[in-house]
């Protein structure tokens, strides 16, 4: 059950309606998380920096690698919404998120995403070594920052008890069945 209400376009302030319109123009719809965040526009805008960081990663990773990384963080955090969102993207593109065929770089990213969620204080040395071999210092900063905002998004959805979007129902992973 949702803890916080989602903003309603019809009764929302002009500034909130402008954000609704922008999201629909950019993405074709507005998610339950975004409708919930719009109770406070500065909070909403802070979380929308996810897209800025995503675009930064696209300068050295393809979409699939970023989606796998995002899925690893979200699944590791046991975030129903984000995990299912990335499952949908992966499944719709022909991937099997439960048994993806990974390149070495994708495996490294998934291992990093999982490790962050298990114990961010004790990332295994082989992950750090792999990151240093594969990426520049700037790129590692970008990866960690992106994981941080992904983690924050997971946290918001979970703590606020944001309801799963209807378009995601058919993509829920086995680890979330019955929730």
Rosetta constraint file for C-alpha pairs under 8 A:
AtomPair CA 1 CA 161 HARMONIC 6.52 0.50
AtomPair CA 1 CA 162 HARMONIC 7.87 0.50
AtomPair CA 1 CA 163 HARMONIC 6.94 0.50
AtomPair CA 2 CA 160 HARMONIC 6.86 0.50
AtomPair CA 2 CA 161 HARMONIC 4.78 0.50
AtomPair CA 2 CA 162 HARMONIC 5.34 0.50
AtomPair CA 2 CA 163 HARMONIC 5.84 0.50
AtomPair CA 3 CA 160 HARMONIC 5.39 0.50
AtomPair CA 3 CA 161 HARMONIC 5.36 0.50
AtomPair CA 3 CA 162 HARMONIC 7.10 0.50
AtomPair CA 4 CA 36 HARMONIC 6.74 0.50
AtomPair CA 4 CA 160 HARMONIC 6.03 0.50
AtomPair CA 4 CA 161 HARMONIC 7.35 0.50
AtomPair CA 4 CA 162 HARMONIC 7.35 0.50
AtomPair CA 5 CA 36 HARMONIC 6.14 0.50
AtomPair CA 6 CA 32 HARMONIC 6.77 0.50
AtomPair CA 6 CA 33 HARMONIC 7.99 0.50
AtomPair CA 6 CA 35 HARMONIC 4.86 0.50
AtomPair CA 6 CA 36 HARMONIC 4.23 0.50
AtomPair CA 6 CA 37 HARMONIC 7.75 0.50
AtomPair CA 6 CA 38 HARMONIC 7.69 0.50
AtomPair CA 6 CA 39 HARMONIC 7.58 0.50
AtomPair CA 7 CA 11 HARMONIC 7.99 0.50
AtomPair CA 7 CA 12 HARMONIC 6.60 0.50
AtomPair CA 7 CA 35 HARMONIC 5.12 0.50
AtomPair CA 7 CA 36 HARMONIC 6.00 0.50
AtomPair CA 7 CA 38 HARMONIC 6.30 0.50
AtomPair CA 7 CA 39 HARMONIC 6.37 0.50
AtomPair CA 8 CA 12 HARMONIC 5.82 0.50
AtomPair CA 8 CA 35 HARMONIC 7.60 0.50
AtomPair CA 9 CA 16 HARMONIC 7.69 0.50
AtomPair CA 9 CA 17 HARMONIC 5.84 0.50
AtomPair CA 9 CA 20 HARMONIC 7.19 0.50
AtomPair CA 12 CA 16 HARMONIC 5.90 0.50
AtomPair CA 12 CA 17 HARMONIC 6.08 0.50
AtomPair CA 13 CA 17 HARMONIC 6.27 0.50
AtomPair CA 14 CA 18 HARMONIC 6.20 0.50
AtomPair CA 15 CA 19 HARMONIC 6.58 0.50
AtomPair CA 15 CA 41 HARMONIC 7.86 0.50
AtomPair CA 16 CA 20 HARMONIC 6.33 0.50
AtomPair CA 16 CA 38 HARMONIC 6.37 0.50
AtomPair CA 16 CA 41 HARMONIC 6.88 0.50
AtomPair CA 17 CA 21 HARMONIC 6.13 0.50
AtomPair CA 18 CA 22 HARMONIC 6.15 0.50
AtomPair CA 19 CA 23 HARMONIC 6.17 0.50
AtomPair CA 20 CA 24 HARMONIC 6.24 0.50
AtomPair CA 20 CA 30 HARMONIC 6.72 0.50
AtomPair CA 20 CA 35 HARMONIC 7.91 0.50
AtomPair CA 21 CA 25 HARMONIC 6.07 0.50
AtomPair CA 22 CA 26 HARMONIC 6.11 0.50
AtomPair CA 23 CA 27 HARMONIC 5.68 0.50
AtomPair CA 23 CA 28 HARMONIC 7.12 0.50
AtomPair CA 23 CA 29 HARMONIC 6.51 0.50
AtomPair CA 23 CA 30 HARMONIC 5.77 0.50
AtomPair CA 24 CA 28 HARMONIC 4.42 0.50
AtomPair CA 24 CA 29 HARMONIC 4.45 0.50
AtomPair CA 24 CA 30 HARMONIC 5.79 0.50
AtomPair CA 25 CA 29 HARMONIC 7.72 0.50
AtomPair CA 30 CA 34 HARMONIC 6.41 0.50
AtomPair CA 30 CA 35 HARMONIC 6.90 0.50
AtomPair CA 31 CA 35 HARMONIC 6.31 0.50
AtomPair CA 31 CA 165 HARMONIC 6.64 0.50
AtomPair CA 32 CA 36 HARMONIC 6.13 0.50
AtomPair CA 32 CA 162 HARMONIC 6.57 0.50
AtomPair CA 32 CA 163 HARMONIC 6.68 0.50
AtomPair CA 32 CA 164 HARMONIC 7.23 0.50
AtomPair CA 32 CA 165 HARMONIC 6.11 0.50
AtomPair CA 33 CA 37 HARMONIC 6.13 0.50
AtomPair CA 33 CA 157 HARMONIC 6.51 0.50
AtomPair CA 33 CA 162 HARMONIC 6.04 0.50
AtomPair CA 33 CA 163 HARMONIC 7.97 0.50
AtomPair CA 34 CA 38 HARMONIC 6.09 0.50
AtomPair CA 34 CA 44 HARMONIC 6.86 0.50
AtomPair CA 35 CA 39 HARMONIC 7.61 0.50
AtomPair CA 36 CA 162 HARMONIC 7.30 0.50
AtomPair CA 37 CA 41 HARMONIC 7.23 0.50
AtomPair CA 37 CA 43 HARMONIC 6.46 0.50
AtomPair CA 37 CA 44 HARMONIC 5.00 0.50
AtomPair CA 38 CA 43 HARMONIC 7.55 0.50
AtomPair CA 38 CA 44 HARMONIC 5.57 0.50
AtomPair CA 40 CA 44 HARMONIC 6.28 0.50
AtomPair CA 41 CA 45 HARMONIC 6.07 0.50
AtomPair CA 42 CA 46 HARMONIC 6.16 0.50
AtomPair CA 43 CA 47 HARMONIC 6.42 0.50
AtomPair CA 44 CA 48 HARMONIC 6.24 0.50
AtomPair CA 45 CA 49 HARMONIC 6.69 0.50
AtomPair CA 47 CA 149 HARMONIC 7.30 0.50
AtomPair CA 47 CA 153 HARMONIC 7.12 0.50
AtomPair CA 48 CA 52 HARMONIC 7.63 0.50
AtomPair CA 49 CA 53 HARMONIC 6.39 0.50
AtomPair CA 50 CA 54 HARMONIC 6.04 0.50
AtomPair CA 50 CA 146 HARMONIC 7.02 0.50
AtomPair CA 50 CA 149 HARMONIC 6.26 0.50
AtomPair CA 50 CA 150 HARMONIC 7.29 0.50
AtomPair CA 51 CA 55 HARMONIC 6.15 0.50
AtomPair CA 52 CA 56 HARMONIC 6.38 0.50
AtomPair CA 53 CA 57 HARMONIC 6.37 0.50
AtomPair CA 53 CA 142 HARMONIC 7.12 0.50
AtomPair CA 53 CA 145 HARMONIC 7.64 0.50
AtomPair CA 53 CA 146 HARMONIC 5.80 0.50
AtomPair CA 54 CA 58 HARMONIC 6.39 0.50
AtomPair CA 54 CA 66 HARMONIC 7.62 0.50
AtomPair CA 54 CA 146 HARMONIC 7.05 0.50
AtomPair CA 55 CA 59 HARMONIC 7.02 0.50
AtomPair CA 56 CA 60 HARMONIC 7.95 0.50
AtomPair CA 56 CA 142 HARMONIC 7.21 0.50
AtomPair CA 57 CA 61 HARMONIC 5.76 0.50
AtomPair CA 57 CA 66 HARMONIC 7.31 0.50
AtomPair CA 57 CA 139 HARMONIC 7.65 0.50
AtomPair CA 57 CA 142 HARMONIC 6.78 0.50
AtomPair CA 57 CA 143 HARMONIC 7.18 0.50
AtomPair CA 58 CA 62 HARMONIC 5.81 0.50
AtomPair CA 58 CA 63 HARMONIC 6.82 0.50
AtomPair CA 58 CA 66 HARMONIC 7.86 0.50
AtomPair CA 60 CA 139 HARMONIC 7.90 0.50
AtomPair CA 61 CA 65 HARMONIC 6.15 0.50
AtomPair CA 61 CA 66 HARMONIC 6.68 0.50
AtomPair CA 62 CA 66 HARMONIC 6.58 0.50
AtomPair CA 63 CA 67 HARMONIC 6.04 0.50
AtomPair CA 64 CA 68 HARMONIC 6.06 0.50
AtomPair CA 64 CA 90 HARMONIC 7.68 0.50
AtomPair CA 65 CA 69 HARMONIC 6.14 0.50
AtomPair CA 65 CA 105 HARMONIC 7.96 0.50
AtomPair CA 65 CA 106 HARMONIC 5.54 0.50
AtomPair CA 65 CA 109 HARMONIC 7.51 0.50
AtomPair CA 66 CA 70 HARMONIC 6.04 0.50
AtomPair CA 67 CA 71 HARMONIC 5.97 0.50
AtomPair CA 67 CA 86 HARMONIC 6.24 0.50
AtomPair CA 67 CA 89 HARMONIC 7.69 0.50
AtomPair CA 67 CA 90 HARMONIC 7.40 0.50
AtomPair CA 68 CA 72 HARMONIC 6.10 0.50
AtomPair CA 68 CA 86 HARMONIC 7.63 0.50
AtomPair CA 68 CA 90 HARMONIC 7.91 0.50
AtomPair CA 68 CA 106 HARMONIC 7.11 0.50
AtomPair CA 68 CA 109 HARMONIC 7.60 0.50
AtomPair CA 68 CA 110 HARMONIC 6.41 0.50
AtomPair CA 69 CA 73 HARMONIC 6.38 0.50
AtomPair CA 69 CA 106 HARMONIC 7.49 0.50
AtomPair CA 69 CA 109 HARMONIC 5.41 0.50
AtomPair CA 69 CA 110 HARMONIC 5.12 0.50
AtomPair CA 69 CA 112 HARMONIC 7.93 0.50
AtomPair CA 69 CA 113 HARMONIC 5.88 0.50
AtomPair CA 70 CA 74 HARMONIC 6.06 0.50
AtomPair CA 70 CA 86 HARMONIC 7.08 0.50
AtomPair CA 70 CA 113 HARMONIC 7.33 0.50
AtomPair CA 70 CA 147 HARMONIC 7.30 0.50
AtomPair CA 70 CA 150 HARMONIC 6.73 0.50
AtomPair CA 71 CA 75 HARMONIC 5.73 0.50
AtomPair CA 71 CA 82 HARMONIC 7.34 0.50
AtomPair CA 71 CA 83 HARMONIC 5.51 0.50
AtomPair CA 71 CA 86 HARMONIC 5.44 0.50
AtomPair CA 71 CA 87 HARMONIC 7.06 0.50
AtomPair CA 72 CA 76 HARMONIC 5.80 0.50
AtomPair CA 72 CA 83 HARMONIC 7.98 0.50
AtomPair CA 72 CA 110 HARMONIC 5.29 0.50
AtomPair CA 72 CA 111 HARMONIC 7.67 0.50
AtomPair CA 72 CA 113 HARMONIC 5.00 0.50
AtomPair CA 72 CA 114 HARMONIC 5.51 0.50
AtomPair CA 73 CA 77 HARMONIC 6.16 0.50
AtomPair CA 73 CA 110 HARMONIC 7.77 0.50
AtomPair CA 73 CA 113 HARMONIC 4.48 0.50
AtomPair CA 73 CA 114 HARMONIC 5.76 0.50
AtomPair CA 73 CA 116 HARMONIC 7.27 0.50
AtomPair CA 73 CA 117 HARMONIC 6.52 0.50
AtomPair CA 73 CA 147 HARMONIC 6.89 0.50
AtomPair CA 73 CA 150 HARMONIC 7.02 0.50
AtomPair CA 73 CA 151 HARMONIC 6.67 0.50
AtomPair CA 74 CA 78 HARMONIC 6.17 0.50
AtomPair CA 74 CA 79 HARMONIC 5.39 0.50
AtomPair CA 74 CA 80 HARMONIC 7.92 0.50
AtomPair CA 74 CA 82 HARMONIC 5.61 0.50
AtomPair CA 74 CA 83 HARMONIC 4.87 0.50
AtomPair CA 74 CA 150 HARMONIC 7.20 0.50
AtomPair CA 74 CA 151 HARMONIC 6.99 0.50
AtomPair CA 74 CA 154 HARMONIC 6.19 0.50
AtomPair CA 75 CA 79 HARMONIC 6.05 0.50
AtomPair CA 75 CA 80 HARMONIC 7.72 0.50
AtomPair CA 75 CA 82 HARMONIC 7.75 0.50
AtomPair CA 75 CA 83 HARMONIC 5.04 0.50
AtomPair CA 75 CA 114 HARMONIC 7.99 0.50
AtomPair CA 76 CA 113 HARMONIC 7.34 0.50
AtomPair CA 76 CA 114 HARMONIC 5.37 0.50
AtomPair CA 76 CA 117 HARMONIC 5.37 0.50
AtomPair CA 76 CA 118 HARMONIC 7.20 0.50
AtomPair CA 77 CA 117 HARMONIC 5.84 0.50
AtomPair CA 77 CA 151 HARMONIC 7.38 0.50
AtomPair CA 77 CA 154 HARMONIC 6.79 0.50
AtomPair CA 78 CA 83 HARMONIC 7.30 0.50
AtomPair CA 79 CA 83 HARMONIC 5.68 0.50
AtomPair CA 79 CA 154 HARMONIC 5.38 0.50
AtomPair CA 79 CA 155 HARMONIC 7.62 0.50
AtomPair CA 79 CA 157 HARMONIC 7.18 0.50
AtomPair CA 79 CA 158 HARMONIC 6.19 0.50
AtomPair CA 80 CA 84 HARMONIC 5.88 0.50
AtomPair CA 80 CA 158 HARMONIC 7.72 0.50
AtomPair CA 80 CA 164 HARMONIC 7.34 0.50
AtomPair CA 80 CA 172 HARMONIC 7.61 0.50
AtomPair CA 80 CA 176 HARMONIC 6.74 0.50
AtomPair CA 81 CA 85 HARMONIC 5.98 0.50
AtomPair CA 81 CA 154 HARMONIC 7.79 0.50
AtomPair CA 81 CA 157 HARMONIC 6.96 0.50
AtomPair CA 81 CA 162 HARMONIC 7.95 0.50
AtomPair CA 81 CA 163 HARMONIC 7.73 0.50
AtomPair CA 81 CA 164 HARMONIC 5.57 0.50
AtomPair CA 81 CA 165 HARMONIC 7.59 0.50
AtomPair CA 82 CA 86 HARMONIC 6.26 0.50
AtomPair CA 82 CA 153 HARMONIC 7.84 0.50
AtomPair CA 82 CA 154 HARMONIC 6.41 0.50
AtomPair CA 83 CA 87 HARMONIC 6.13 0.50
AtomPair CA 84 CA 88 HARMONIC 6.09 0.50
AtomPair CA 84 CA 168 HARMONIC 6.36 0.50
AtomPair CA 84 CA 171 HARMONIC 5.91 0.50
AtomPair CA 84 CA 172 HARMONIC 5.32 0.50
AtomPair CA 84 CA 173 HARMONIC 6.81 0.50
AtomPair CA 85 CA 89 HARMONIC 6.56 0.50
AtomPair CA 85 CA 168 HARMONIC 6.50 0.50
AtomPair CA 85 CA 171 HARMONIC 7.91 0.50
AtomPair CA 86 CA 90 HARMONIC 6.13 0.50
AtomPair CA 87 CA 91 HARMONIC 5.92 0.50
AtomPair CA 87 CA 97 HARMONIC 6.01 0.50
AtomPair CA 87 CA 171 HARMONIC 6.38 0.50
AtomPair CA 87 CA 172 HARMONIC 7.61 0.50
AtomPair CA 87 CA 173 HARMONIC 7.65 0.50
AtomPair CA 88 CA 92 HARMONIC 5.83 0.50
AtomPair CA 88 CA 168 HARMONIC 6.88 0.50
AtomPair CA 88 CA 171 HARMONIC 5.63 0.50
AtomPair CA 89 CA 93 HARMONIC 6.23 0.50
AtomPair CA 90 CA 94 HARMONIC 6.50 0.50
AtomPair CA 90 CA 95 HARMONIC 5.05 0.50
AtomPair CA 90 CA 96 HARMONIC 6.76 0.50
AtomPair CA 90 CA 97 HARMONIC 6.25 0.50
AtomPair CA 91 CA 95 HARMONIC 4.91 0.50
AtomPair CA 91 CA 96 HARMONIC 5.89 0.50
AtomPair CA 91 CA 97 HARMONIC 6.86 0.50
AtomPair CA 95 CA 100 HARMONIC 6.34 0.50
AtomPair CA 96 CA 100 HARMONIC 5.16 0.50
AtomPair CA 102 CA 106 HARMONIC 5.50 0.50
AtomPair CA 102 CA 107 HARMONIC 5.71 0.50
AtomPair CA 103 CA 107 HARMONIC 6.16 0.50
AtomPair CA 104 CA 108 HARMONIC 6.20 0.50
AtomPair CA 105 CA 109 HARMONIC 6.29 0.50
AtomPair CA 105 CA 134 HARMONIC 7.47 0.50
AtomPair CA 106 CA 110 HARMONIC 6.14 0.50
AtomPair CA 107 CA 111 HARMONIC 5.98 0.50
AtomPair CA 108 CA 112 HARMONIC 6.11 0.50
AtomPair CA 108 CA 127 HARMONIC 6.73 0.50
AtomPair CA 108 CA 130 HARMONIC 6.91 0.50
AtomPair CA 108 CA 131 HARMONIC 7.55 0.50
AtomPair CA 109 CA 113 HARMONIC 6.14 0.50
AtomPair CA 110 CA 114 HARMONIC 6.14 0.50
AtomPair CA 111 CA 115 HARMONIC 5.97 0.50
AtomPair CA 111 CA 127 HARMONIC 7.25 0.50
AtomPair CA 112 CA 116 HARMONIC 6.10 0.50
AtomPair CA 112 CA 123 HARMONIC 7.62 0.50
AtomPair CA 112 CA 127 HARMONIC 6.46 0.50
AtomPair CA 113 CA 117 HARMONIC 6.72 0.50
AtomPair CA 113 CA 147 HARMONIC 7.09 0.50
AtomPair CA 114 CA 118 HARMONIC 6.26 0.50
AtomPair CA 115 CA 119 HARMONIC 6.05 0.50
AtomPair CA 115 CA 120 HARMONIC 6.51 0.50
AtomPair CA 115 CA 122 HARMONIC 7.92 0.50
AtomPair CA 115 CA 123 HARMONIC 5.80 0.50
AtomPair CA 115 CA 124 HARMONIC 7.62 0.50
AtomPair CA 116 CA 120 HARMONIC 4.43 0.50
AtomPair CA 116 CA 123 HARMONIC 6.82 0.50
AtomPair CA 119 CA 123 HARMONIC 6.76 0.50
AtomPair CA 123 CA 127 HARMONIC 6.88 0.50
AtomPair CA 123 CA 128 HARMONIC 7.35 0.50
AtomPair CA 124 CA 128 HARMONIC 6.88 0.50
AtomPair CA 125 CA 129 HARMONIC 6.08 0.50
AtomPair CA 126 CA 130 HARMONIC 5.96 0.50
AtomPair CA 127 CA 131 HARMONIC 6.12 0.50
AtomPair CA 128 CA 132 HARMONIC 6.27 0.50
AtomPair CA 129 CA 133 HARMONIC 6.30 0.50
AtomPair CA 130 CA 134 HARMONIC 6.07 0.50
AtomPair CA 131 CA 135 HARMONIC 5.60 0.50
AtomPair CA 131 CA 140 HARMONIC 6.88 0.50
AtomPair CA 132 CA 136 HARMONIC 6.74 0.50
AtomPair CA 132 CA 137 HARMONIC 7.42 0.50
AtomPair CA 132 CA 140 HARMONIC 7.89 0.50
AtomPair CA 135 CA 139 HARMONIC 5.72 0.50
AtomPair CA 135 CA 140 HARMONIC 6.20 0.50
AtomPair CA 136 CA 140 HARMONIC 6.26 0.50
AtomPair CA 137 CA 141 HARMONIC 6.27 0.50
AtomPair CA 138 CA 142 HARMONIC 6.27 0.50
AtomPair CA 139 CA 143 HARMONIC 6.16 0.50
AtomPair CA 140 CA 144 HARMONIC 6.17 0.50
AtomPair CA 141 CA 145 HARMONIC 6.01 0.50
AtomPair CA 142 CA 146 HARMONIC 5.99 0.50
AtomPair CA 143 CA 147 HARMONIC 6.11 0.50
AtomPair CA 144 CA 148 HARMONIC 6.11 0.50
AtomPair CA 145 CA 149 HARMONIC 6.41 0.50
AtomPair CA 146 CA 150 HARMONIC 6.08 0.50
AtomPair CA 147 CA 151 HARMONIC 5.92 0.50
AtomPair CA 148 CA 152 HARMONIC 6.12 0.50
AtomPair CA 149 CA 153 HARMONIC 6.08 0.50
AtomPair CA 150 CA 154 HARMONIC 6.25 0.50
AtomPair CA 151 CA 155 HARMONIC 6.16 0.50
AtomPair CA 152 CA 156 HARMONIC 6.14 0.50
AtomPair CA 153 CA 157 HARMONIC 6.25 0.50
AtomPair CA 154 CA 158 HARMONIC 6.13 0.50
AtomPair CA 155 CA 159 HARMONIC 5.92 0.50
AtomPair CA 156 CA 160 HARMONIC 5.70 0.50
AtomPair CA 156 CA 161 HARMONIC 7.98 0.50
AtomPair CA 157 CA 161 HARMONIC 5.71 0.50
AtomPair CA 157 CA 162 HARMONIC 5.13 0.50
AtomPair CA 158 CA 162 HARMONIC 6.74 0.50
AtomPair CA 164 CA 168 HARMONIC 6.84 0.50
AtomPair CA 164 CA 169 HARMONIC 7.27 0.50
AtomPair CA 165 CA 169 HARMONIC 7.12 0.50
AtomPair CA 168 CA 172 HARMONIC 6.84 0.50
AtomPair CA 172 CA 176 HARMONIC 6.40 0.50
AtomPair CA 172 CA 177 HARMONIC 6.87 0.50
AtomPair CA 173 CA 177 HARMONIC 6.66 0.50
